[in-house]
Structures are given as C-alpha cells and as structure tokens.
C-alpha cells in the first residue's frame, strides 16, 4: 500500500518560506528608516507579520504590515490573498496589539509583496484603503 501526501503545500516549507519573506521585508523596512516593533504578534484574532514604526513629518506612524511571498504574480497579485475576511482579522489583531502596548499612534495597514522569481519587492502603503 502506497502512502501519498495530501495535495497542497508542505506546511514546514511554507512556514520557512514565509519566515524568509518576513526577514526580507523587515530588512527593507529598516533600510527605509523604520523600526520593527514586533514580528509575528499573535492574539485570538490572528497574527500580524510585522509591526513597523515610520516617522512621517516628525510624527510616529504604526504600519501593520502583511507580507506575501510568491514565485510570481502570473495567477494573481500577491496582495489578492489578503481577502476581506483576512483584513477584518488583521484589523482586530491590530487593535489588540495597540491595546497590549498602550499605544494610540496613528496606524495604517501595508502589504509587502515579494516575488522571488523576479527578485522584486513591492510595498503597498495603506493597502486596505
């Protein structure tokens, strides 16, 4: 009797790839002058990949950043994986993060798409607008 893997992605490989994407995104954000305040923050609503602090016009701004890693965008752009349900969970997780940290800074939701085939990183600020 042959044993077959269930179709789909290997969770260990996916997790490793996701971590690599988050590392690339965090490095890019730091190069832009951001401070990384948190990585992989979890609460009952879900997980925030990266929480970055930008300084814009002397003011602090929190960017809850979702990282999407893809080989290419042939099928669909990476940000398309951030569905309405996912956005809702991210908003709730962000409120938890702000409450846990006692922060009331202005905030936004960004997406960073990383396409490994093209070696391209694309930052989408205010991605939920």
N, C-alpha and C positions, 0 to 999 in steps of 0.2 A: 504494500500500500504506500503510495506516494503522498507525502505531505507537501502542501503548497501554501505559500504565503498568501494572505488575503490581498486582493488588489488595493492599490493606494500607495501612499508614501510611507517610507520607513520612519517611524517617529523619532528614532535616535538620530538618523541622518538629517531629518527636518529640523530637529532641535539644534543640532550642531550648525547647520547652515544658518538658521535664524540667529543664533548667537554671533556667528561671524558677521552677518549683516548688521546687527546691532553694534558690534565693535567698529565696523567701517563708518556707520552713521555717527556714532559718538565721536570718533576721531575727527570727522569732517566738521561736526558742530563745534568742537573745541578749536579747530583751525579758524572758524568763523568768529571766535571770541566768546563762545557760550561756555557756561559752566554746566556740567552734568550734575544735577542734584540727586537723581535716582535712576536706577535701572531695574527693570522687571518688578516694579511695585505691584503687589497683588492684594486684592481685597475680594469681598464676596461678589463683586460685580465683574471682576476680570483683572486683566493685567495691563499695566502701562509699560510699553517697551522702554522709552526714555523720557525723563523729565529734564528739560533743559531750561536754563535761565539766560535770556537775552537781555542786553541793555540797549534800549532804544531811546535816543534823545535824553539820556541820563536817567531814564526810568527803567525799573526792572519789569520784565515780562516773562511769564512762565509759558513754555511751549510743551504741551503733552504731545510727544512725537511717536507716531506709529511707523514702524519700519517694515517695508515689504521688499523681500528679495525674490527675484525671478531670473531665470535664464535669459528670457527676452520678453518683449511685450507683444509678440505676434498674436496671441489668443485674445488678450485684453490687457489694458494697462494695469500695473500692479495696484494702484490706488483703488481700482474697482472692487478689490477684495474687501475693502472697508465698507461693508454694507450698512444700511440704515440701522439694523439691529446692533451691529458692532459699534457704530458711532454712539448709539444710546448707552451701551455698556461702558464705553470709554468715558463718556461724559460723567456717568455716575462714579466710575473709578477715580476720575479727576477730582470730583467733589470730596471723595473720601481722602485722597492724598492731601488736598488743601486743608481739610479739617484736621487730619492727623498731624500736619506740620504747623498748624496755626498760621497759615499764610492766607492773605487776601489780595495778593497781587493780581493785576490784570492777567488773563490767560487766553491762550488760543490752542487750536489743535492743528498740528502739522503732520504731513506724511512725507517720509523719505522713501523713494523708490530706488532700488539698486538693481541694475540689470548686469548680471555677471558676464553674459556673452559679449556685450559691447563695452564693458568696463565703465558703465555710466551710472552716476548718482544724480538723482533729480529731487530737489527739495520743493515741496508744495506747502507754503505757509497758509494758514487759515483754510485748510483743506476742507473743512466742514461747512464753509460759507456757501 
